[in-house]
Amino acid sequence: MAFGFTYTDDQLALQKTVRKFVDNEIIPVRHDYDESEEFPWPEVKKMFDLGINCMNAPEKYNGMVFGNVGLCMVVEELCRGCLGIAITPLANMLASEPVLYGGTEEQWDYWYPSICEEGKLAAYAVTEPGAGSDVAGLSTSCKKDGDYYILNGTKCFITNGKHADKLCVLATHDKSQGSRAQSFFMVDTKTEGVSFGKSEHKMGMRCSETSEVILDNVKVNKKMRIGEEGDGFKLAMKAFNSSRPFIASASVGVAQGAFEYARDYAKERKAFGKNIASFQAIQFMLADMAMEIEASRLLWQKAAWLLDEKLMAADLSAMSKCFAADMCMRATTNAVQILGGYGFCRDYPVEKMMRDSKILQIFEGTSQVQRMIIGRSVLA
């Protein structure tokens, strides 16, 4: 079984369309949204019109049919423009993955139409104040009550948060049983007992909504439980294994945007009577950026290809996410360095890219957690 490097004509046409969209619709407004921290509803609507509100949905709900490699291409292009704007459809995809892998067709019919056909948003409600990377340690409870479950708990750092129409909530039947006693539930945010706490003011991705989700005696029909009781942790890990190549491709996109801006700046900026691109010190920085971006791109391509081949390689997904996220932090830092004092100013986009890139080393499993996964794999 050979890994191919040839994109289909449809994938390349999609990439070209999204690149043009990013150049025309996202790049011109990214600075204003970052400054105002306003949620980018107009751009979200445009992405919905383009068909990228929930790209991993089944085809019958207008999901894309380009495979994970094609979807990662789209993510890379979107994040080349702005991670804060692009993260909204990515959050829809992550929230949908437990439904995709563990849901029935009836549950699909409940979940997908509002997101794919009406442009509503979804949120993946897993992280808690005391359980971030330690998913098995979460405290949000689900107690059986006849044909219903009663959910209680608080989730934090939830992307799309208070703008979401639906939540995919992970809760525990018995915390003493750890990961063996967790289940996912589909929850409509209009359900009595669902409320939202503060919106976070973040270092990066400032136009993305990130907020607390509070569940106070939320009554959910048993038909809204995804899979069997106790399937939650397994579905969460499957969702993360599937989504990490997307975060890797997002990292490549942010780094690519920073590289292109720094490269073009270096060709124009003069020092000591020459363009700074003529100095070997700058050339080496750009060369390192280009090499590491390409290496990261190859990693997400292989990880996404394995997913398309129905081979869920947790180790390679972790490698792609960890390597690309760490690379993105270095690349954006070097872009700021190349621009010097201008790079430190908010009038230039590399400063924003550097701030945005930090979260890529944190969410969906920190770089340290990814190394734990990789370490266990290589020692198995």
Sequence and secondary structure as in RCSB ss.txt:
>XXXX:A:sequence
MAFGFTYTDDQLALQKTVRKFVDNEIIPVRHDYDESEEFPWPEVKKMFDLGINCMNAPEKYNGMVFGNVGLCMVV
EELCRGCLGIAITPLANMLASEPVLYGGTEEQWDYWYPSICEEGKLAAYAVTEPGAGSDVAGLSTSCKKDGDYYI
LNGTKCFITNGKHADKLCVLATHDKSQGSRAQSFFMVDTKTEGVSFGKSEHKMGMRCSETSEVILDNVKVNKKMR
IGEEGDGFKLAMKAFNSSRPFIASASVGVAQGAFEYARDYAKERKAFGKNIASFQAIQFMLADMAMEIEASRLLW
QKAAWLLDEKLMAADLSAMSKCFAADMCMRATTNAVQILGGYGFCRDYPVEKMMRDSKILQIFEGTSQVQRMIIG
RSVLA
>XXXX:A:secstr
        HHHHHHHHHHHHHIIIIITTTHHHHHHH    HHHHHHHHHHT SSTTS GGGT   SHHHHHHHHH
HHHHHH HHHHHHHHHHHHHHHHHHHH  HHHHHHHHHHHHTT   EEEE  BTTBSS GGG   EEEEETTEEE
EEEEEEEEETGGG SEEEEEEES GGGGGGGEEEEEEETTSTTEEEEEE   SS TTS EEEEEEEEEEEEGGGE
ESSTT HHHHHHHHHHHHHHHHHHHHHHHHHHHHHHHHHHHHH EETTEEGGGSHHHHHHHHHHHHHHHHHHHHH
HHHHHHHHTT   HHHHHHHHHHHHHHHHHHHHHHHHHHTTGGGSTTSHHHHHHHHHGGGGTTTS HHHHHHHHH
HHHH 
